[in-house]
Amino acid sequence: MIQKNLTTILFLISAIFLTTIAASAQTAQTNKSWLDQPLKSWNRTGNNFPTLPRPAAVTDDATMLKRCYEQIRQPSNLAEEAVAKMGWKLYGASQRFGTTQIFTALSGFDGMCRPVGYQAFVYWEGRYAGTLSPAAMDSRSDGALTDFSLNSPTNISAEFVRYNQTDALCCPSRISNVFYELKRDDIPDLVPTLIETNATVQPDNQTNDNSNMNSLFGKRWTLTKIGNQNLSSDKPFIEFNKDEKRISGDAGCNLFSGGFEMNGASLKFSNIAGTLMACADETANRLERNFLQSLGDVTKFEIEGDTLRLFVKNKPNLIFRAKNPGDKTASVTGTVSYLPRIALAPNAVIKIQLLDVSKADAKSQTIAEQTINAEGRQVPFDFELKYDPNKINQRNRYALRAQIYENGKLRFTSTKSYQVITNGNPDKAEIIVDLAR
């Protein structure tokens, strides 16, 4: 009897120990990052299904709940519901390619409303495949995920910031790019296959000289990138009036204006106000809100040639390009249609992208993008993607991708590669999209 009780006690101690290890695996930080160690898979052991982790316990104060939780969104499918039921809070956009989906969720926020204890989850055909990191991450810490891309249903790339002990929080000295393969089977298996770590270009701490400051004026600065999102439209844009110390521009749907103060490289906007017309679709609304909110958070600027960078929290969050009358443009034209006899909802949005797909094991680069609001119309839809020919390398491969969204959800997507521009390929394409599963 004593031996039996002792065996039972040892079993319980062992179970508690293993449970503690499993629970802490999502939050524990070690002196040596997994990004500096030999690659190994953490998502699946043996023939077992991957296990969906639980979030860390985070206590948020009441003020933070109101201030930060506007970033939280509700689940839009069964996969997101499964993660939310585990206690995770969904935030950020979801990426889909065919039957593969990636989305992010967090445990809480820090004092600046940055994610704490966050993770990126991968699902295939509604089945959990794994996470992009072996442990949950905190913003502005070594090994924190900053971007990911679903390049194909089985190919994923992600970017992680790397800090040394002497790095300022604004400026990690390295970036690690990780590439994954999703092995599709009855039990999906997400496996990291390659890690590339490179030094970052550190910002110049010197203030802008007077000639650089003066080059800010007398130009229309068109937004080309906000956060990690590349843009190719003529809006939003901003213009600076030196004499009146005023700004004006177009946020995408509404005109805006305001004041600015400049001291060396520091820049601050004030009293930004605009018209109140609603955008035709939620994507444009969201872009306009993010743009105007980011302007209010700008702390400094940097000009390099015809590129203007506005910094938010020491990070270049808004990137503009001066549009000059002599700039050359080229375009790719075509149509987007589908074969099933299905009518689109009036609020359908058609998105077409021109991508650089030269590297099979790297993230595709967006060269140009166009969004079309259906507004009750049906296929086919004509498109014209204008792009800068200086961005085209004749040795690279370029392809078109088309997607159709209804009520914010992907309804149709292109599954064929429509190559254009280089290697004898045309500047036109008739894109056929298929139902997204």
WOQUILIN-V719571 format. One record per run of one state. SS is the DSSP state (H for helix, E for strand, C for the rest). FROM is the first residue (numbers start at 1). TO is the last residue. If there is no record, write none. Layout:
ss/from/to
SS/FROM/TO
SS/FROM/TO
This chain:
ss/from/to
C/1/1
H/2/24
C/25/33
H/34/36
C/37/61
H/62/71
E/72/72
C/73/77
H/78/85
C/86/88
E/89/97
C/98/99
E/100/106
C/107/107
E/108/109
C/110/114
E/115/116
C/117/117
E/118/124
C/125/126
E/127/131
C/132/136
E/137/137
C/138/143
E/144/152
C/153/154
E/155/162
C/163/173
E/174/183
C/184/188
E/189/199
C/200/209
H/210/214
C/215/220
E/221/226
C/227/228
E/229/230
C/231/236
E/237/241
C/242/245
E/246/250
C/251/254
E/255/263
C/264/265
E/266/274
C/275/281
H/282/296
C/297/297
E/298/304
C/305/306
E/307/312
C/313/314
E/315/322
C/323/329
E/330/337
C/338/348
E/349/356
C/357/364
E/365/373
C/374/380
E/381/387
C/388/388
H/389/391
C/392/397
E/398/406
C/407/408
E/409/413
C/414/417
E/418/420
C/421/427
E/428/432
C/433/433
E/434/435
C/436/437
